[in-house]
Amino acid sequence: MGRAELGQLIDREDLDASDGARGRLSIAVPAAWARGGADIEIAVPPRVTCARCDGGGCDGCARSGAHRAPAEVAARTLRLRLPPDLTGGVTLRLVRPFGEHAPLDQLLVDVRAESAASPGVRCVAPPPSDALARPSSASGGRVRALGAKLSTPAVLATLAAIAAVVGLLFGR
């Protein structure tokens, strides 16, 4: 049986220091979706605003103010789980949202609660795992999100492995 990637621990400072392409997308969702921890699909537009210059033009976006997403809608459709509280809005950071070989390194998704969802955003049934963010099955890529949930057995197994290594290092 194959194992699904639930998440990856990522160093926030390394992400902030990264020189890679970073886009920003703002979306609205009904507050009820967030309260239920709904999964949503986002059809990302073909161009997303550069997060470094907010569209003004900088070296990171070759002075265009934007970054290109994949041409095919299926390849730029992302699936993610909303946090339960959107009070004041929340920003989700997706690392390599369109796959390892796509030019966009990070996509910051600003999510705010409103009366209706933004165009291209829809609520979908939750997946069988606890992944915080994942691409839709059509995109085929992998998405990693900061703060992804890990299952208790995975956390316990990781802690046991760390304890074993520490024990070997200190001769216990």
RAHU-V479397 format. One record per pair of residues at least 24 apart in sequence whose ideal C-beta (glycine too) atoms are under 10 Angstrom apart, sorted by the first residue. I is the first residue (numbers start at 1). GAP is how many residues later the second one is. If there is no record, write none. Layout:
i;gap
I;GAP
I;GAP
This chain:
i;gap
3;151
4;123
4;124
4;125
4;126
4;127
4;130
5;124
5;126
5;129
5;137
5;138
5;139
5;143
6;123
6;124
6;125
6;126
6;128
6;138
6;142
6;143
6;144
6;145
6;148
7;122
7;123
7;124
7;125
7;126
7;127
7;137
7;138
7;139
7;140
7;141
7;142
7;143
7;144
7;147
8;87
8;134
8;136
8;137
8;138
8;140
8;142
9;135
9;137
9;138
9;139
9;141
9;149
10;83
10;85
10;134
10;135
10;136
10;137
10;138
11;135
12;81
12;134
12;135
15;78
15;80
15;90
15;91
15;131
16;77
16;90
18;77
18;87
18;88
19;33
19;40
19;41
19;86
20;40
20;75
20;76
20;83
20;84
20;85
20;86
21;27
21;29
21;30
21;31
21;39
21;40
21;41
21;46
21;47
21;81
21;82
21;83
21;84
21;85
21;86
22;26
22;28
22;29
22;30
22;31
22;38
22;39
22;45
22;71
22;82
22;83
22;84
22;85
22;86
23;24
23;25
23;26
23;27
23;28
23;29
23;37
23;38
23;43
23;44
23;45
23;46
23;71
23;74
23;80
23;81
23;82
23;83
23;84
23;85
23;86
24;24
24;25
24;26
24;27
24;28
24;30
24;31
24;42
24;43
24;67
24;82
24;83
24;84
24;85
24;86
25;24
25;26
25;44
25;53
25;67
25;69
25;72
25;82
25;83
25;84
25;85
25;86
25;93
25;95
25;96
26;63
26;65
26;82
26;83
26;84
26;85
26;86
26;92
27;65
27;82
27;83
27;84
27;85
27;87
27;90
27;91
27;92
27;93
27;94
28;58
28;61
28;82
28;83
28;84
28;85
28;86
28;87
28;88
28;89
28;90
28;91
28;93
29;53
29;57
29;82
29;83
29;84
29;85
29;87
29;88
29;89
29;92
29;93
29;94
30;56
30;83
30;84
30;85
30;86
30;87
30;91
30;93
31;51
31;54
31;55
31;56
31;81
31;82
31;83
31;84
32;81
32;91
33;49
33;53
33;78
33;80
33;84
33;88
33;89
33;90
34;47
34;48
34;49
34;50
34;51
34;52
34;53
34;56
34;77
34;78
34;79
35;47
35;49
35;50
35;51
35;78
36;46
36;48
36;87
36;90
37;44
37;45
37;46
37;47
37;48
37;89
37;95
38;42
38;43
38;44
38;46
38;84
38;85
38;86
38;87
38;88
39;40
39;41
39;42
39;43
39;83
39;84
39;85
39;86
39;87
39;88
39;92
39;93
39;94
39;95
39;97
40;38
40;39
40;40
40;41
40;42
40;69
40;71
40;77
40;81
40;82
40;83
40;84
41;36
41;37
41;38
41;39
41;79
41;80
41;81
41;82
41;83
41;94
41;95
41;97
41;98
42;34
42;35
42;36
42;37
42;38
42;52
42;55
42;65
42;67
42;69
42;75
42;76
42;78
42;79
42;80
42;94
43;26
43;30
43;31
43;33
43;34
43;35
43;75
43;76
43;77
43;78
43;79
43;93
44;25
44;26
44;29
44;31
44;32
44;33
44;34
44;50
44;53
44;54
44;60
44;63
44;65
44;76
44;95
45;24
45;28
45;31
45;74
45;75
46;24
46;25
46;26
46;27
46;30
48;28
48;49
48;56
48;59
48;60
48;61
49;59
51;40
51;42
51;55
51;56
51;57
51;59
60;45
67;35
67;36
67;37
67;38
67;40
68;30
68;34
68;35
68;36
69;28
69;29
69;33
69;34
69;35
69;38
70;27
70;28
70;29
70;32
70;33
70;34
70;69
70;71
72;66
72;67
73;47
73;65
73;66
74;61
74;62
74;63
74;64
74;65
74;66
75;24
75;27
75;60
75;61
75;63
75;64
75;65
75;66
76;26
76;28
76;31
76;44
76;59
76;60
76;62
76;63
76;65
77;43
77;45
77;58
77;59
77;60
77;61
77;62
78;29
78;31
78;55
78;56
78;57
78;58
78;61
78;63
78;65
79;45
79;47
79;48
79;52
79;54
79;55
79;56
79;57
79;58
79;59
79;60
79;64
80;29
80;31
80;51
80;52
80;53
80;54
80;55
80;56
80;63
80;65
81;45
81;46
81;49
81;50
81;51
81;52
81;53
81;64
81;67
81;68
82;29
82;31
82;41
82;50
83;28
83;49
83;64
85;28
86;25
86;26
86;27
86;28
87;25
87;26
88;24
88;25
89;24
91;55
92;40
92;41
92;51
92;53
92;54
92;55
93;40
93;51
93;52
93;53
93;54
94;38
94;39
94;40
94;41
94;49
94;50
94;51
94;52
95;38
95;47
95;48
95;49
95;50
95;51
96;45
96;46
96;47
96;48
97;36
97;38
97;42
97;44
97;45
97;46
97;47
97;48
98;37
98;41
98;42
98;43
98;44
98;45
99;36
99;40
99;41
99;42
99;43
99;44
100;41
100;42
101;40
102;39
106;40
107;36
109;24
109;36
130;24
